[in-house]
C-alpha cells in the first residue's frame, strides 16, 4: 500500500529512520511529509515520532484538481482536514476550491465523528492528500511521561523516544532492557506487542518498573541483576536489546567507571542476544562508544547513529547495532 505519513519535528533524522525500520520503502520526502510503500500497514500504528498515517491518494499543484475520485473513497459520513506546512498559495482560497470539488451533500458531512477522513497536507506549491488510517493521539504519550507514572524519576527516557528506539531495532519478539530504571522502555515495548523483560541493579527500580507495567496493563518479567551478570541471571537469548544506561548519574555507576560499564555491558549483551539480533543503546557523546566497540573486538556492526542534545552540555548518541557472526576490530 502507498502511504502518506506526517512526521513530528522531534528529531531531524530519527522519525524517517523509524519509518524505514518498520518496512516503509520511502519514495518521496518533502520536509515532514513522507510518501512510501509498505506491505504491513498495521505496523505503522506503533510509530513514536509521527502524527498521521494515511492511505496515499496522490498529490496535486496549486492550480490542479483533485487527483482522485472522492466517491470511490467516501464511506458513510466524511470530513476534510487541512494542514498548513508552509503552503505558498492562498490557503483559504485553495481550501474552498477543494471543498467545492468534493461537492458534499451537507447530510454526508460529519466533522465530529466521520466514517471517512481526508487530510490535505499543504506544503510549498504542492498538496498531498490521503485517507486517514491512524492518527496518533498526542495525549497518549503524555499520559505515560515521567510525572504521570505511579513510580517516576526525573531522568527517565520520554515515552515517545522510547517507542522510537524500539522501532529502530526493526525487530519483534522478546525484548530485554538491562537498565530498565522506571520501566519506560518496557512499557512502550509491551504496548507495541513485544514480550518484555527487564533488569536493574537497584531494588526500587525493579519494584518501580513492575508497578508501572501493571499500571499500564503490560505483562512482563523484571529481575534484579547487575549488567555484568545478565547471562547468568537470564540463561537465555533475546531478539532485541533496547536500553539507556545511566551515564554515570548514580554513585554506583561512577565507582565502576562509565567506560568500564559499557565494556561489560557490550560483552553481556553480546552473549544474550540472538545472532542477527539488534541492540539500540544510548550513551554520552564524549565517551567514545565506537572506540570501545573497536577495542573490545565486538561482534556488533553500527547500523545507524543519531545525536541529540539532552540538556546543558550533555549530548546523547543513540546507536543501532546489529549482531553478526564476525568480530569487528
VMD Tcl script that draws the C-alpha trace (Angstrom):
set ca {
  {0.00 0.00 0.00}
  {1.15 3.52 -0.75}
  {1.10 5.55 2.45}
  {1.41 9.21 3.33}
  {2.95 9.94 6.72}
  {3.21 13.22 8.58}
  {6.14 13.05 10.99}
  {6.71 15.26 14.01}
  {9.59 17.65 14.45}
  {11.09 15.65 17.30}
  {14.45 14.95 15.64}
  {15.95 15.77 12.22}
  {16.53 12.13 11.20}
  {15.14 9.57 13.66}
  {11.47 9.83 12.56}
  {12.39 8.89 8.99}
  {14.68 6.04 10.02}
  {11.95 4.77 12.35}
  {9.55 4.66 9.40}
  {12.08 2.78 7.28}
  {12.77 0.33 10.10}
  {9.07 -0.61 10.15}
  {9.20 -1.60 6.49}
  {8.34 1.56 4.55}
  {10.17 1.99 1.26}
  {10.36 5.79 1.13}
  {9.80 7.19 -2.36}
  {9.47 10.87 -1.51}
  {10.41 13.04 1.44}
  {9.25 16.64 1.48}
  {10.02 18.20 4.84}
  {7.84 16.40 7.37}
  {5.81 14.67 4.63}
  {6.80 11.14 3.65}
  {5.40 9.08 0.77}
  {6.27 5.41 0.59}
  {5.14 1.84 0.10}
  {4.59 -0.69 2.87}
  {3.26 -4.26 2.99}
  {2.08 -4.35 6.61}
  {0.43 -1.01 7.29}
  {-0.70 -2.06 10.79}
  {2.93 -1.91 11.94}
  {2.85 1.84 11.46}
  {0.37 2.26 14.30}
  {3.37 1.60 16.59}
  {5.26 4.73 15.46}
  {6.54 7.09 18.12}
  {7.72 10.14 16.19}
  {4.83 10.57 13.71}
  {1.43 12.29 13.80}
  {-0.58 10.79 10.91}
  {-0.62 7.64 8.76}
  {-2.76 7.99 5.62}
  {-3.57 5.93 2.56}
  {-1.89 8.00 -0.14}
  {-4.34 9.28 -2.76}
  {-1.79 11.37 -4.62}
  {-0.61 14.96 -4.79}
  {-1.50 17.97 -6.89}
  {-0.34 21.52 -7.54}
  {-1.85 24.86 -6.61}
  {-3.64 25.15 -9.99}
  {-4.59 21.48 -10.33}
  {-7.71 19.47 -9.50}
  {-8.08 16.58 -7.05}
  {-6.04 13.52 -8.17}
  {-8.76 11.06 -7.11}
  {-12.48 10.44 -7.37}
  {-13.95 11.15 -3.89}
  {-16.94 8.86 -4.45}
  {-14.61 5.85 -4.65}
  {-13.22 6.52 -1.18}
  {-16.05 8.03 0.85}
  {-17.75 5.53 3.14}
  {-20.59 6.90 5.25}
  {-20.13 10.43 6.56}
  {-16.84 12.20 5.93}
  {-14.69 15.16 6.91}
  {-11.81 17.03 5.28}
  {-8.89 18.27 7.38}
  {-6.19 20.67 6.24}
  {-2.61 21.02 7.50}
  {-0.61 24.09 6.53}
  {3.06 23.06 6.35}
  {4.28 26.19 4.60}
  {1.86 26.46 1.67}
  {2.95 29.06 -0.88}
  {-0.53 29.68 -2.34}
  {-3.68 31.19 -0.90}
  {-4.63 28.56 1.68}
  {-8.22 29.66 2.25}
  {-8.90 30.05 -1.46}
  {-7.49 26.61 -2.28}
  {-9.38 25.09 0.63}
  {-12.65 26.43 -0.78}
  {-11.81 25.01 -4.21}
  {-11.12 21.59 -2.73}
  {-14.34 21.58 -0.73}
  {-16.30 22.53 -3.84}
  {-14.66 19.69 -5.74}
  {-15.56 17.24 -3.02}
  {-19.09 18.54 -3.65}
  {-20.57 17.08 -0.47}
  {-24.21 16.79 0.26}
  {-24.49 18.54 3.61}
  {-26.01 15.39 5.10}
  {-22.87 13.38 4.27}
  {-20.54 15.64 6.26}
  {-19.75 14.99 9.91}
  {-16.84 16.99 11.28}
  {-17.05 15.49 14.77}
  {-17.40 11.77 14.14}
  {-16.76 10.98 10.45}
  {-16.53 7.48 8.98}
  {-14.02 8.72 6.39}
  {-11.46 11.47 6.93}
  {-9.37 13.07 4.19}
  {-6.24 15.01 5.10}
  {-4.75 17.64 2.81}
  {-1.12 18.40 3.66}
  {-0.32 21.75 2.07}
  {3.43 22.17 1.50}
  {5.09 24.69 -0.80}
  {3.38 24.56 -4.19}
  {2.10 21.05 -3.59}
  {-0.81 19.45 -1.76}
  {-0.59 15.83 -0.60}
  {-3.87 14.08 0.06}
  {-4.65 10.88 1.93}
  {-7.40 8.94 3.64}
  {-6.90 8.52 7.38}
  {-5.59 5.18 8.59}
  {-4.30 6.19 12.01}
  {-3.97 9.42 13.96}
  {-1.68 9.41 16.98}
  {-3.42 10.93 19.97}
  {-0.95 13.48 21.40}
  {-2.21 12.82 24.92}
  {-1.40 9.10 24.70}
  {2.32 9.54 25.29}
  {1.79 12.48 27.65}
  {-0.21 10.22 29.97}
  {2.86 7.98 30.29}
  {5.51 10.66 30.83}
  {7.66 10.63 33.95}
  {5.49 12.70 36.29}
  {2.32 10.80 35.39}
  {3.61 7.33 36.34}
  {2.98 5.76 39.75}
  {6.78 5.46 40.11}
  {8.99 8.02 38.40}
  {12.43 9.57 38.29}
  {13.22 12.88 36.53}
  {15.89 11.27 34.33}
  {13.51 8.79 32.70}
  {13.54 8.46 28.91}
  {10.50 10.10 27.33}
  {7.81 7.62 26.14}
  {7.79 8.87 22.52}
  {11.54 8.49 22.25}
  {11.50 5.08 23.90}
  {8.93 3.93 21.33}
  {11.11 5.28 18.51}
  {14.20 3.47 19.81}
  {12.23 0.22 20.00}
  {11.04 0.64 16.42}
  {14.54 1.48 15.21}
  {15.52 -2.09 16.06}
  {13.26 -3.17 13.21}
  {12.61 -6.44 15.00}
  {9.87 -8.13 17.01}
  {9.80 -10.83 19.64}
  {11.49 -10.93 23.04}
  {12.96 -7.60 24.19}
  {15.31 -7.01 27.10}
  {16.20 -3.73 28.82}
  {19.13 -4.45 31.18}
  {18.98 -0.93 32.67}
  {15.20 -0.77 32.95}
  {15.01 2.04 35.52}
  {11.37 3.10 35.82}
  {10.33 0.76 33.00}
  {9.65 3.29 30.24}
  {11.14 1.11 27.51}
  {9.38 -1.98 28.87}
  {6.00 -0.23 28.95}
  {6.33 1.14 25.41}
  {7.60 -2.19 24.06}
  {4.79 -4.10 25.76}
  {2.17 -1.76 24.32}
  {3.78 -2.26 20.90}
  {3.38 -6.02 21.12}
  {6.76 -7.23 22.36}
  {7.37 -9.80 25.06}
  {9.25 -7.69 27.59}
  {11.98 -8.48 30.09}
  {13.96 -6.08 32.24}
  {16.62 -5.98 34.89}
  {18.23 -3.37 37.13}
  {20.76 -3.39 39.93}
  {18.56 -1.35 42.30}
  {15.64 -2.81 44.23}
  {13.48 0.31 43.94}
  {13.91 0.38 40.17}
  {12.87 -3.27 39.89}
  {9.76 -2.78 42.02}
  {9.04 0.59 40.35}
  {9.19 -0.93 36.87}
  {6.82 -3.69 37.89}
  {4.41 -1.12 39.38}
  {4.44 0.99 36.21}
  {3.98 -2.02 33.92}
  {0.95 -3.17 35.89}
  {-0.47 0.36 35.86}
  {-0.41 0.45 32.04}
  {-1.57 -3.14 31.59}
  {1.77 -4.53 30.40}
  {2.84 -8.04 31.32}
  {6.50 -8.95 31.57}
  {9.30 -10.09 33.83}
  {11.73 -7.90 35.77}
  {14.67 -9.22 37.77}
  {17.33 -7.68 39.97}
  {20.73 -8.01 38.33}
  {23.90 -6.11 37.63}
  {24.56 -5.90 33.92}
  {27.72 -7.98 34.40}
  {25.50 -10.95 35.38}
  {22.97 -10.85 32.54}
  {23.87 -14.21 31.00}
  {23.77 -15.91 34.40}
  {20.53 -14.35 35.64}
  {18.59 -14.93 32.39}
  {20.27 -18.05 30.95}
  {18.57 -17.50 27.58}
  {18.75 -15.30 24.46}
  {16.68 -12.35 23.25}
  {15.71 -10.92 19.86}
  {16.22 -7.30 20.82}
  {18.01 -5.28 23.47}
  {16.95 -1.65 23.87}
  {18.47 0.29 26.74}
  {19.53 3.68 28.05}
  {22.24 3.26 30.71}
  {22.57 5.87 33.47}
  {25.54 7.80 32.02}
  {27.29 7.96 35.37}
  {24.46 9.83 37.09}
  {24.49 7.45 40.06}
  {27.30 6.96 42.57}
  {27.31 3.23 41.87}
  {28.00 3.79 38.18}
  {30.64 6.42 38.93}
  {32.51 3.97 41.17}
  {32.65 1.42 38.34}
  {33.56 3.92 35.66}
  {31.30 4.73 32.73}
  {33.61 3.22 30.09}
  {34.05 0.01 32.05}
  {30.30 -0.18 32.50}
  {29.76 -0.03 28.74}
  {32.54 -2.55 28.07}
  {30.99 -5.10 30.42}
  {27.52 -4.26 29.10}
  {28.50 -4.94 25.50}
  {30.11 -8.23 26.47}
  {26.99 -9.44 28.27}
  {24.56 -8.12 25.65}
  {26.58 -9.95 23.01}
  {26.16 -13.21 24.93}
  {22.38 -12.96 25.42}
  {21.43 -11.51 22.01}
  {20.48 -13.89 19.22}
  {22.53 -13.96 16.02}
  {21.32 -11.19 13.69}
  {19.64 -9.58 16.70}
  {19.59 -5.83 17.22}
  {20.66 -3.59 20.06}
  {19.66 0.06 20.43}
  {21.67 1.82 23.11}
  {22.16 5.40 24.31}
  {25.42 6.89 25.57}
  {27.05 10.27 26.23}
  {28.75 11.65 23.12}
  {32.03 12.34 24.87}
  {32.55 8.73 25.96}
  {33.91 7.36 22.67}
  {31.45 4.50 22.21}
  {32.73 3.45 18.79}
  {36.28 3.30 20.12}
  {35.07 0.97 22.89}
  {33.44 -1.23 20.24}
  {36.72 -1.48 18.37}
  {38.81 -2.05 21.49}
  {36.63 -4.92 22.68}
  {36.62 -6.69 19.31}
  {32.83 -6.55 19.34}
  {30.63 -8.62 17.03}
  {28.37 -5.59 16.71}
  {28.15 -3.61 13.49}
  {26.96 0.01 13.67}
  {23.83 0.17 11.50}
  {22.78 3.68 12.43}
  {23.79 6.53 14.71}
  {21.97 9.63 15.92}
  {22.89 12.61 18.07}
  {20.66 14.80 20.23}
  {21.12 17.43 22.93}
  {19.60 16.48 26.28}
  {20.33 19.50 28.46}
  {23.23 21.83 29.19}
  {26.37 20.32 27.69}
  {25.05 16.74 27.76}
  {24.74 15.33 24.23}
  {23.42 11.82 23.73}
  {24.32 9.42 20.96}
  {21.95 6.62 20.02}
  {23.45 3.61 18.29}
  {21.58 0.90 16.40}
  {23.77 -2.20 16.42}
  {23.42 -5.46 14.53}
  {24.95 -8.66 15.89}
  {26.96 -10.52 13.28}
  {28.96 -13.74 13.36}
  {32.30 -11.95 13.00}
  {34.26 -9.61 15.18}
  {34.98 -6.03 14.16}
  {38.41 -4.70 15.12}
}
mol new
graphics top color blue
foreach p $ca { graphics top sphere $p radius 0.5 }
foreach p [lrange $ca 0 end-1] q [lrange $ca 1 end] { graphics top cylinder $p $q radius 0.2 }
display resetview
